[in-house]
């Protein structure tokens, strides 16, 4: 991606459109619909196979949630540091380790599970996706279908979240690294 102010304006704007679209985890279809463009037109604009016209700018800026001035400005490298507030709920504190809207829809978290999170819901939640959990400290209690498991530091689990599941603790605090889909983030904070 070109950050050079000496690059042609249309190249800088194309790069900026692509960067903003991918940062926001938007598809070509979503941006094209919001900008009132054909998907093929947007694809050709991004790839440089079609010249960017001034009348494209207001719709594209609106679809991407920026001003036309921001769209025309130089590409700014996003800060790679993840600086999001912790999320607290259902006996857990979750510190996001990834930015919003990753291309895969997965979010990584460092989680501290309170000792009070020791009563599983009935029924156990089920949702789309997969969960991956690595235990840093403590003893994680994992109910997975008919299985009643204790996961200790240094162990990892990965499972389909279409299987009824819940995790908590039998005694003491537990610290984990978890990778959850957007469905899993919401479900785990409510149960």
N, C-alpha and C positions, 0 to 999 in steps of 0.2 A: 504494500500500500504506500502511496506517495504522500509524504508529509511536506514536501518541498513547495514553498510558495512560488517558485519559478515554474512549477508544472502548469500546464494549461488549465484554465478555469474549469472546463467541462470534465477533465480528468479528476480534478480535486472533488468536484461535486459528485461524480459517479462513485468515487471511493467513499465519500462521506455517506451517501445513500446506502451503499452496501454495508458499511460499518454500523450505521444506526439501525438498519433492519436486522442484522444478525445480533447486535447487542440486545435488542428488544425481543429476540426470539420470534420474529415475525416472518411469515412466509411471503414469497413473491405475490401469491394470491391475495393475502390479507392487505398488503400495502397497495397493490394495484386496485383492489376494490375500494379502499378508503380514498385513494387519489383519483378515482374515476378514470382509470387507465386499463387497457387490456394487459393481461399477464405477459403476453409476448412483447408488448411495447416496453414494459418495465424491464423485462429480461434483457432486451436489446439495449436499453438505456444504460443499465448497469454494466453491461459487457463492452460498451463503446461501439456497438454495431449500429446504433441509431444516435443521431445528434440530439443533444438535450436542448429543448426550446424553452424560452422564458415562460411560456404559458404552462409548462409542466411544474414549475417550481412551487407555486402556492399549494397545489394539491399534494405534492410529495412532502412538503414541509409539514402540512397538517396531518398527513397520514403517519408521519414519523414523530410527531409531537415536538417539533422545533419551529423556530421562525425561519423565514426565507434567508435572513442575514446569517443565521447559524448554519444553514445548509450551504451557503456560498462561502463561508469562512474556511480557514484552514482546518484540516483534520487534526483534532486534538487526541493525543493518546490517552486512553482512559487510565486512571490510577489502578494498578494491578492489585493493590491491597484491598482486602475485603474488610469493610468497616461498617458492619451492620449491628444493630442493637440485638441483645439476646432476646429470645422468645421464651416466655414462661407460661406454663400451664400443665395441668394434670400431673403434678408431682415431678416435673422435669424443667430444667433450664437448658435451652438449646442455643449454642453460639454458631451462627452460620459461618461456614468455611468457604462458601462459593458465592458468587454474585447471583442476583436474580436472573432468571431466564436463560440458564445454560441451554445449549442446543439440544442436549439429551433430555431435558426436563428433570434431571436428577439434581438434588441438592445435598451437599455434605455438611455435617454438623458435628461439633463436639458437644456431647450431652452429659449432664450430671443428673442422675436419677435419685431423687430423695428416698430415704428409707421408708417414708410414708406411702410410697407407690407400691403397695403390697397386696392389693385386692383386685384381681382381674375382673373385668366386666363380664356380664352374661347377657347375651352371647358374645363370644370373642369376635372382634372386628375382622372384616374381609374387605379388600379393595383391590383395584387394579395395580399391577406393578411388581417390583421386587424390592426387598430390603437387604442391606448388607450392614452388619454390625461387627465392630472389633472392640473387645473389652480391654480398657486400659487399667482399671482398678476396680476392686470389689467383685461381687459374684452376681451376675445377671441371671434373673429368673425368666426363662422363655417358655411360653406355652405355644406350641405349634401343632395344630390339629390335635391328635391324641397324645402327642409327646409332651412330657414335662421335663425340661432340660435346665441344667445349671451351666452357664458359660463363664469360664474363669479368665483372668488376665492372660493376654497373649493368644486367646482363641478368637476365631472369627466365625460368623454364621452368615449364610446367604440363603434366602428362601423366597418362594413365590408368595405374594401377599393375597393370592386367591385362596390360600390355606388359612383357616381361622387362626389368629395369632394375637399375642400380647406379650409385652415384656415389662418387667419391673424388678423388684428386689425382695428377697425374703428377710434380709437383715442388713442394715448399713447402706451407705451411699454407694452408688456404682457410677463409674465414668466410662463412657464409650465414645467411639467415633462411629457415626452412622451415615449411610448414604440412602436417602429416601427419594421417591418420586413425589410430585406435588400432592397426590392423594395421600400418601403415607405421612407427609409432614402434618397435614390437617388431622388425620385420624389419630396419630400418636399423641398429639397435644390435647385431644378431647377424651381419651380413655386412659 
